Amino acid sequence: MIWYIFIAIIVAILLWILLGPVIIFLDTDRDRYFLALPGIFKAAVEPAEELFHIRGWILFIPFRYNPFLRKKRKRQKRAEVVPAIMRPKKISGGMRMAADAVRSFRIRKLVLDIDTDDFMLNAWLVPVFSFVNNKNIEMRVNFEGTASMHLEMRNRMATLLWIFIKNRL
């Protein structure tokens, strides 16, 4: 009986990982940038003295990662490298897979307020942005010299897994 409960919990976690939303959130006004699979994983980029560091949680276990901190490693002696014969690389479906993955993300909210510091380009962007605006996308041009963006995109791991399988087979 306990095995049924254990298997049911594992299946529920796997279903949540596959069918739960993957959230990418970018907000330049508040300096908040994170990638999250709610309840399972969250990684946030936070400003620091160097440039930034990554703070995250995996199943409620916090971790911190500083990409600019070098770890000391023991050096190993290098063996002599035998030059390999140069063969032309085959073009794989990697570009198609990347394009499909980018297309699979859905924009929940995009607020873009931009100034390009070129008044002619700003004037040309006003009708383009007004054409693109809809319920989820709000793009504005300002002439004040400020720029900000708020972006929230979502996808599912099952969709990304399906794209990977479709392009590899």
RACORWO-V515598 format. One record per helix or strand. SS is the DSSP state (helix for helix, strand for strand). FROM is the first residue (numbers start at 1). LEN is the number of residues. If there is no record, write none. Layout:
ss	from	len
SS	FROM	LEN
SS	FROM	LEN
This chain:
ss	from	len
helix	2	18
strand	21	7
strand	32	6
strand	41	7
strand	52	7
strand	61	5
helix	94	11
strand	106	9
helix	119	14
strand	137	5
strand	148	9
helix	157	12
